Amino acid sequence: MTHKGTVTLETERLILRRFALRDAADAYQNWFSDPEVAMYMRWDAHGSVVQTEAFMEHFVATYEKPNFYRWAIALKTDNRAIGAIGFHVEDDNDAVADAAYSLGKAFWNRGIASEALQAVLRFAFVAVGVNRMEAFHAVNNPASGKVMQKAGMQFEGRSRQKFKSHKGFEDCDTYAILAEDYLSKTQQAQPTFRPAQKQDLDTVAALSARWAAEGITWGVVPTNQKDFAKKELWLCCLGGEIIGYAAGCVQDKAHLAVFPGKASCFELEELYLAPEQRGCGIGGAFFRYLEAQLRQQGVTRLTLSTATKDSERILRFYRTQGMGIWTTVLFKELS
């Protein structure tokens, strides 16, 4: 197993991120103070926000451990904490993880918990190397079982009086899923990359619209045959589905005059990956593919002049790929 700690994950509607001390008020209001949410949990409903602040302090302090996995569930619309999800690995040799989650009552019956659990399963299997993920719920709380079912987990049996909730000893149903079953079903083990073709443009335009909806506006996606001829465009695919793209072009002499040194310079204008596929190493693999393609073309410098001012998350990604910063330009020497 390769522990990575609680890294940010994204889905179509959600951001799964680390808790911060500032989340205490939202966490208290949305679920920690609600006896109905706590009914089948091992923690008591909090009587004051001070108790919730203590939980937040524990989470923040424990994030230093690479095998600690606890996420705040937040909607992209406002990034406020509405629930929690995580998993625990007892023994790396067994590679078995136990998942748990809670969600504010105002957000029940909207598929949010299942969407979050699916993202965590993918991260656990693809990025961390978990072999088996399991979870259980009180028989008297069947809604939690539906979350597991929707995430693809299979019922494995019932345990009598497995734990004691606020209502007494609870019989529990156990669900689980193996890495081999998950990866076989979703076909997400190995992303593939290829140059785009003209018939791919409609799909790329749809992905570009999703990107714009996230508030990122730089770059120009080629949307017709004339523009296509001016740009280089590559695709990232999973199971035959296009889930990301990268676009750019070789820069002219005017650009090279601004940047020091002589080089064959390629400006990466856009690199986009669908939110539900982030956080599991696919973006990094896509970037390495681009590097290899550009080296084959004789390109010796890769630049990107927009990420530094638009998104800290995007900036962290590119710096992880080895790019440095010169004034306002991200760059990487490929020679």
C-alpha positions in Angstrom: 0.0 0.0 0.0 1.0 3.6 -0.7 -0.5 5.9 1.9 -1.1 9.4 0.6 -3.1 11.0 3.5 -6.2 13.0 3.2 -5.8 14.6 -0.2 -8.6 16.7 -1.9 -11.0 14.7 -4.0 -13.6 16.1 -6.4 -16.9 14.8 -7.9 -19.4 16.4 -10.1 -21.1 18.1 -7.2 -18.7 17.7 -4.2 -15.3 18.6 -2.9 -13.9 16.2 -0.3 -11.2 18.0 1.6 -9.5 18.2 4.9 -11.3 19.7 7.8 -10.2 23.0 9.1 -10.9 24.7 12.4 -13.2 27.1 10.7 -15.5 24.2 9.8 -16.6 23.8 13.4 -19.7 26.0 13.2 -21.0 24.4 10.0 -20.2 20.9 11.2 -22.0 21.6 14.5 -25.1 23.1 12.8 -25.4 20.5 10.0 -24.8 17.2 11.8 -22.9 17.0 15.0 -25.7 18.7 17.0 -28.4 16.5 15.5 -29.6 13.6 17.7 -31.2 11.9 14.7 -27.8 11.9 12.8 -26.1 10.6 16.0 -28.7 7.9 16.7 -26.7 5.0 15.2 -23.3 6.5 15.7 -20.8 5.9 18.5 -20.6 9.6 19.3 -23.2 11.6 21.2 -24.8 14.6 19.6 -22.8 17.6 20.6 -24.2 20.0 23.2 -22.2 23.0 22.0 -19.9 24.1 19.2 -17.0 23.8 21.7 -17.3 20.0 21.4 -17.2 20.2 17.7 -14.2 22.5 17.8 -12.4 19.7 19.8 -13.2 17.2 17.0 -11.8 19.7 14.4 -8.6 20.1 16.4 -8.1 16.4 16.5 -8.6 16.0 12.8 -6.2 18.8 11.9 -3.5 17.5 14.2 -3.9 13.9 12.9 -3.6 15.0 9.2 0.2 14.8 9.7 -0.1 11.0 9.5 -0.1 9.7 6.0 -2.5 6.8 6.9 -5.2 9.1 8.3 -8.2 9.5 6.0 -11.0 11.8 7.1 -12.7 14.2 4.7 -15.2 17.0 5.1 -18.0 16.6 2.5 -18.7 20.0 0.9 -20.8 21.1 -1.9 -19.0 23.0 -4.7 -21.5 25.8 -4.6 -20.3 27.1 -1.2 -17.6 24.7 0.1 -19.3 24.5 3.5 -18.9 21.2 5.5 -22.2 19.2 5.4 -20.9 15.8 6.4 -17.8 13.6 7.0 -16.5 10.5 5.4 -13.3 8.4 5.9 -11.8 5.0 6.2 -9.4 3.3 8.5 -6.7 0.6 7.6 -6.0 -1.6 10.6 -3.1 -3.5 9.0 -1.3 -2.6 5.8 -0.4 -6.3 5.2 -4.1 -7.2 5.0 -4.9 -4.1 3.0 -8.5 -4.1 4.4 -10.2 -0.7 5.1 -13.3 0.1 7.0 -15.4 3.0 5.7 -17.7 5.3 7.7 -19.7 8.5 6.9 -22.2 10.9 8.3 -24.3 13.6 6.6 -26.5 16.4 7.7 -30.2 15.6 7.6 -30.9 18.5 5.3 -28.8 16.8 2.7 -30.3 13.2 2.9 -31.9 11.5 -0.1 -30.0 13.5 -2.7 -27.3 10.9 -3.5 -24.6 12.9 -1.8 -23.3 10.2 0.5 -23.1 7.7 -2.3 -21.3 10.1 -4.5 -18.8 10.8 -1.8 -18.3 7.1 -1.0 -17.7 6.3 -4.7 -14.9 8.9 -4.8 -13.4 7.5 -1.6 -13.6 3.9 -3.0 -11.8 4.9 -6.2 -9.1 6.8 -4.3 -8.6 3.8 -1.9 -8.3 1.2 -4.6 -6.4 3.2 -7.3 -4.2 5.5 -5.3 -3.6 3.9 -1.9 -3.7 0.2 -2.9 -6.5 -1.0 -0.6 -7.6 -4.5 -1.5 -10.9 -4.7 0.3 -13.2 -2.0 1.5 -16.0 -2.9 4.0 -18.6 -1.0 5.9 -21.5 -1.9 8.1 -24.8 -0.3 9.3 -27.4 -1.0 11.9 -30.2 -3.1 10.6 -32.6 -0.4 11.9 -30.8 2.1 9.7 -31.4 0.7 6.2 -30.8 4.1 4.5 -27.1 3.7 5.2 -27.1 0.3 3.5 -28.6 2.0 0.3 -25.6 4.3 0.2 -23.3 1.3 0.2 -25.4 -0.5 -2.5 -25.4 2.6 -4.7 -21.6 2.8 -4.4 -21.3 -0.8 -5.7 -20.7 -2.6 -2.4 -22.2 -6.1 -1.9 -24.1 -7.5 1.0 -22.0 -10.1 2.8 -24.0 -11.0 6.0 -25.5 -10.0 9.2 -23.7 -9.8 12.6 -25.8 -10.0 15.8 -25.3 -7.2 18.3 -22.1 -5.9 16.6 -22.0 -2.6 18.4 -23.9 -0.5 20.9 -25.6 2.6 19.7 -27.7 5.1 21.7 -30.7 2.7 21.2 -28.8 -0.4 22.5 -27.0 -3.3 21.0 -27.4 -3.3 17.2 -27.6 -6.1 14.7 -25.6 -5.0 11.6 -25.4 -5.7 7.9 -22.0 -5.8 6.4 -21.2 -4.7 2.8 -17.8 -5.0 1.0 -16.1 -4.6 -2.3 -12.7 -5.9 -3.6 -10.3 -3.9 -5.6 -10.4 -6.5 -8.4 -14.2 -6.3 -8.6 -14.2 -2.5 -8.5 -11.5 -2.0 -11.1 -13.0 -4.7 -13.4 -16.5 -3.1 -13.2 -15.4 0.5 -13.7 -12.5 -0.2 -16.1 -10.6 2.6 -14.4 -7.4 0.8 -13.6 -5.4 2.0 -16.6 -6.1 5.3 -18.3 -5.1 5.6 -21.9 -4.0 8.7 -23.9 -4.1 9.6 -27.6 -4.0 12.5 -30.0 -7.5 13.9 -30.7 -9.3 13.5 -34.0 -11.9 15.8 -35.5 -14.8 13.6 -34.5 -13.8 14.2 -30.8 -14.3 17.9 -30.9 -17.9 17.9 -29.6 -16.9 15.8 -26.6 -14.0 18.1 -25.9 -16.3 21.2 -26.1 -18.6 19.6 -23.6 -15.7 19.0 -21.2 -14.6 22.6 -21.8 -18.0 23.8 -20.7 -17.7 21.8 -17.5 -14.4 23.5 -16.9 -15.8 26.9 -17.5 -18.6 26.1 -15.0 -15.8 25.6 -12.4 -14.8 29.2 -12.9 -11.7 28.6 -15.0 -11.7 30.7 -18.1 -8.3 30.7 -19.7 -7.3 29.0 -23.0 -9.1 28.5 -26.2 -10.4 25.0 -27.1 -10.4 24.3 -30.9 -14.0 23.9 -31.7 -13.9 23.8 -35.5 -11.7 22.4 -38.2 -9.8 25.7 -38.8 -8.9 26.0 -35.1 -8.1 22.3 -34.9 -5.4 22.7 -37.4 -3.8 25.5 -35.3 -3.7 23.6 -32.0 -2.4 20.3 -30.8 -4.9 18.4 -28.8 -4.6 15.2 -26.8 -7.2 13.1 -24.9 -7.3 11.2 -21.7 -9.7 8.2 -21.7 -11.0 5.6 -19.3 -12.8 2.6 -20.5 -13.2 4.2 -23.9 -14.7 7.4 -22.5 -13.0 10.7 -23.0 -12.6 12.2 -19.5 -9.9 14.9 -20.1 -8.0 16.8 -22.7 -4.9 19.0 -23.2 -4.4 21.7 -25.8 -1.6 24.1 -26.8 0.8 25.1 -29.5 4.5 25.8 -30.2 5.2 29.5 -29.4 6.4 32.0 -31.9 9.6 34.1 -31.7 8.0 36.9 -29.9 7.1 34.6 -27.0 10.6 33.2 -26.9 12.1 36.8 -26.8 10.2 37.3 -23.5 11.4 34.1 -21.9 15.1 33.8 -21.3 17.3 31.3 -23.2 16.9 29.6 -26.5 14.4 26.7 -26.7 11.7 25.1 -28.7 8.9 26.2 -26.5 5.4 24.7 -26.2 2.7 26.7 -24.4 0.2 24.4 -22.7 -3.0 26.4 -22.8 -5.4 23.9 -21.2 -5.2 20.6 -19.3 -8.5 19.5 -18.0 -9.6 16.4 -16.1 -13.2 15.7 -15.1 -13.6 16.4 -11.3 -14.8 12.8 -10.5 -11.5 11.5 -11.9 -9.1 13.7 -9.9 -7.0 12.8 -6.9 -5.9 9.3 -8.1 -2.9 10.0 -10.2 -4.5 10.2 -13.6 -3.7 13.8 -14.1 0.0 13.2 -13.4 0.0 10.3 -15.8 -1.6 12.5 -18.5 1.0 15.2 -17.9 3.9 12.7 -18.3 2.3 11.5 -21.5 2.4 15.0 -22.8 6.0 15.5 -21.8 6.9 12.3 -23.8 5.0 13.5 -26.9 6.6 16.9 -26.8 10.1 15.4 -26.4 9.5 13.3 -29.5 8.7 16.5 -31.4 12.0 18.1 -30.2 10.4 20.5 -27.8 12.8 21.5 -25.0 10.6 23.7 -22.8 7.0 23.5 -21.6 5.3 26.7 -20.4 2.0 27.6 -18.8 1.3 31.3 -18.1 -2.1 31.3 -16.4 -2.4 28.8 -13.6 -0.5 30.9 -11.0 -3.2 33.5 -10.7 -6.4 31.3 -10.9 -6.3 28.4 -8.6 -4.0 27.2 -5.8 -5.1 23.6 -6.4 -4.0 23.9 -10.1 -0.8 25.5 -9.1 0.0 22.7 -6.6 -0.7 20.1 -9.3 1.8 21.7 -11.8 4.5 22.2 -9.2 4.0 18.5 -8.3 4.8 17.7 -11.9 8.2 19.5 -11.6 7.3 22.8 -13.1 9.1 25.9 -11.7 8.0 29.6 -11.9 9.7 32.4 -13.8 7.9 35.7 -13.2 4.3 34.7 -13.9 5.1 31.7 -16.1 5.2 28.1 -15.0 7.8 26.2 -17.0 9.7 22.9 -17.2 12.8 22.1 -19.2 12.3 18.9 -21.2 15.8 18.4 -22.6 
